[in-house]
Amino acid sequence: AIKDILSSFSKAGIRHPLLFRTMAQHLAGDYENGAAARGFDKITAQGLTCIAWAYARQAQLAEDYHKESSVAIINIDIGEDFLLRLFSRIADSFVRYLNASRTAKPQEISSSAWAFAVLGLKHGPFLEAVKGFLSQNARFLSQANRVPSNTFSGQELSNTLWALASLNAPPEGIADLTSIRLQSLFGKTLGNVPADEI
């Protein structure tokens, strides 16, 4: 599958601008050459996340090889128009997926938001969906007697909040969201948590 190929190259730390440009053209369409977009209709939230993560990782790898900004290099490698079209389609598909089923995992939300932030791509409806998922997760967590399995880990929450802050899209009630999760991690109220445990 496409997601597996792209993420394998990125996980292995192999830059391959031609492969990633070709896949962006395939997924998002190359209208100049008459190629229609494959689209994302049958790609799961995990697949969307893997694709987004792989492109963001390619940008980071580019920065390791060049002294220029990772965003500038990935725009040169892939082409800014393809990258914007690709991530717009990923975001639209993710929003549709969340609105239809709400079964995305916190890791998928976190990693996707991270990828958008690394590339500096702000997609309003996607960011609102991420914030909505965070709020829903915090509400569920605050009402549960135990920590549900589909709850943000500390790392996932940290990455998601970093991504939202990086894109200047902080969620409302950020202190409450963070407090609820920290309380569940420590199993006590924050007022009773020693400073060295936070």
Steps between C-alpha positions, in 0.01 A plus 500: 500500500606858436508591870735209575743591224514867597529439873768232445725745318446766767549259793823377345619859462520479120424816307338431166360822351396339170299225671326746731425745218361220284281373783375853572408534132330160505304567819412866446492511119726660242263719306771652282567155353137387502538248783198472729543457873486151644346653808467372855154341502615159617788610717447465876597755764813294560584517130444875486721539806779286354501701178501837681770383740718368216494836318576694818787263577637552148504873574698435819742274314547774241605738775764247610653505150466871427542808712174648373158483660335158484181658367691676220674177398184287501326765290786475250505118513125445464383830360307741716180458298507120532584513870218746574252301290609171658469626858173676427362169376644312799340755735163488322503120509596495868216741585251286306632191675465656845154637426382162371632265765699671774712185529839653439761419760676771702831397339352567154371840607830587669725387216288666232488830689877474551555451125294808412693706757842382380406612149336821624170412332192645665170342391215651702244217487769241578626697800142545626447124470820436697391744770156341508653155540720629784202655678288188452784288637540727804125496572491122477807475722355734762181292520667160513587316819807359331725607213339381174720317252440761228653787700793719399827389655714773648717503185199510266343786695831687505552456124143605422516810719841590351357465149198718579720762667745495208213568261359770731182299560491423873187324623263670740543383856856382443576513872195285577591250228853469631391487863249221435762289322767564763258403775425173322871431454577556866170375640472795736420866497775726378510687830629182665760416236859576604670743261766245408230263365359753251 
